Amino acid sequence: MKFNPEHHHRRSIRLKGYDYVQSGAYFITICAHNRECLFGDVTDGEMRYNEYGEIVRQEWFKTSEIRPCVRLHETEFVVMPNHIHGIIRIIDDDVGTRRRRAPTIEQFGKPVCDSIPTIIRVFKSIVTKRINQIRGTPGAPVWQRNYHEHIIRNEESLIRIRQYIADNPRRWAFDRENPIAIKSRFGTH
């Protein structure tokens, strides 16, 4: 099928006009393709990563190793069976100041170095490649097409989101992302 911009356009869920390179904290949620439980299981309120879940965790924290403007903390990240939650902090320092001289509003097909969309795109791509190498499924999707982000604007919001992340495994039995909870609630088989 030939590309038709009238029919095949993507509507962005990003905040229009917002500069996703600027310093700040961003709450990120990324779901597995078709919400498949790929990354492990929750047992007794604790997440138990499998090999794929460990890849996700490793690559998340590798982001801050390769990007000096990014700060990530263990207490602000969780891998769940079919999604992840994490906080990405972009900090302003000497490196960050130099990197922000040019316009930084991201446009489709024109990635901006160290922007939230670019960070997420690279993370998802690397995780997908590594998992597919293990599965022997080159090109198979691991993640849903997009992701959800929330700009954390104050300390109260940051505290609430940190607690949400910490509590996520204990709430898995009631989580709307949990396919077993959905089946039991709505009786679908």
N, C-alpha and C positions, 0 to 999 in steps of 0.2 A: 504494500500500500504506500503510495507516495505521500510525503509530508504535506499537510494542508494546514496553514496557520489558523484558519477559521475553526477547524475541527480539532487540531492536535495541540492547542496551546495549554500550558500549565499555568494555573493560577497560583501565585506565590502565597504562602501562609506567613511569610516574614512581615514584620512591621514596616509598612511602606515608608521609605525615606530614612530608615534608621541605619546608622553606621555600625555594622556588626564587627568592626575592627576596634572600636573604641574601648577603652578600659571599662571593666565592669565584670559582674558575675552573671552567668547564664545557666539556667536550669534546663538540661537536655534530656529528652526521652526518645529512645529509638527502639522500634519494635522489629522482631524477627519477621521474615517473610511469612505471610498467612498466619502470623502469630504462633508458628510452630515452636514447640518447646525443645529448643536445640542446645541450650547452654547448661543444663543440669537440672536438679530437682531441689525442692524445698522439703526438708525433713526436720520435724520438731521446731519449726520456726526459723531454721537456718538454711541459707542457700548453700548447696553442695555443687560446686562447679564440676562439670565434666571437662574433657579435653578442649572442647570448643569454647566453653565458658572461660577457661583459663586463657585462651588466646584473646578473647574479648578484653579481659582484665589487663593482660600484658600490653596490648596495643593501646588501650586507653591511657595508661600511665607512660607509655613510650612517647606519647604526644608531647608531654612537657619536657622530655629529654631533647627532642629535636626542635622544639619551638621555645626559644628563651622568653617569649612574652606570655606563655601559658603556665598557669599554676593549677595543679590538681591535688586533691587530698583524699586519702583512703576513706575518711569518714564522710565524704561527700560523693560517694559512688557505690552503686550496687548493680551486680549482674543478676537478673532474675531468669527463670526458665525460658522466657520468650521476649524479654525486653531488658533495656538498661535504663538507669537513671543516673545522672551525674551533673555536677556543677563544674563548669569551665570558667576560670578567672583569666581575663586578659589584663595584664598589668602594663603600666606605662613606666618605662625606664629609658636609658640611653638608646638601647637597641630599638625599643618600641617607638620612641620619638622619631628616629630616622625613618622607620618603616611607614609612618603615617603622613609623610609629606604630600603624597599624591592623593587624589580623590579616592575614597574607599567604599563607595556604595557599590555593592555587588550587582552585576547584571548577568543574566543567563548567558552561558558560554564565555564569560570573561571573569574567571576566578580572581579573587583578591587574596594575596598571600596573607596568612594568619587571620583571616576573617572566620567567624563561626561557620558559615556554610562551607568554606574550603576545608577547615579542620575536620568537620563531620564527614564530608565527602571522602577525604583521604583516609580517615579512620575506617569508615565502612568498606572502602575498597580493599585496604590491606587485610582486614579481618576476613572479608569474603574470599580473597585469594588464598589465604592460609587455610581456612576451613575447607574450601573446595579442593585444595591439594590433598588434604587428608582423606576426604570423602571420595576422591576420584571423580568429582562432578564439575569440571571446568565450565565456568560461565553460569552456573546455577545461582539463583538469588539466595542470599542469606538474610537480607534486610528488606523491610518495606521500603517503598520508593522515597519517602520523605522522613522527616523527624519533627518532633515538637520542641519548641524552645520557649522559654519564659525569661524575660529580662528581670533580674533580681534588683529591685530599686532601693531597698532599705534593709536594715538589720533585722527587723521583725520578720520580714518575708524570708530572709536567709535562714533564720533560726527555724521557722516553720518548715521550710523545704528540707533542711538537714534532718529534721526529725522524721519527715515523711520518708526520706531515703533510708534512714536507719530502721524504721518500722516496717518497711516494705516486705521483707521475708516473713515476718510474723503475721502479716495480714493477707498472705498469699491465698489462703483458703477462701477469702471473700473478694479477691481482686477481680475486677472486670476483665483483666487480661488473662486470667486463669481459665483455660478451656473446660476443665473439670468443674469449677465453680459455676460457670455459665450453664453447662449441661444440667447440673443438679438444680439450679435456680429456675431454669426455663423448661426443663424436662425434654430437651432435644437429645436425640441419640445419634 
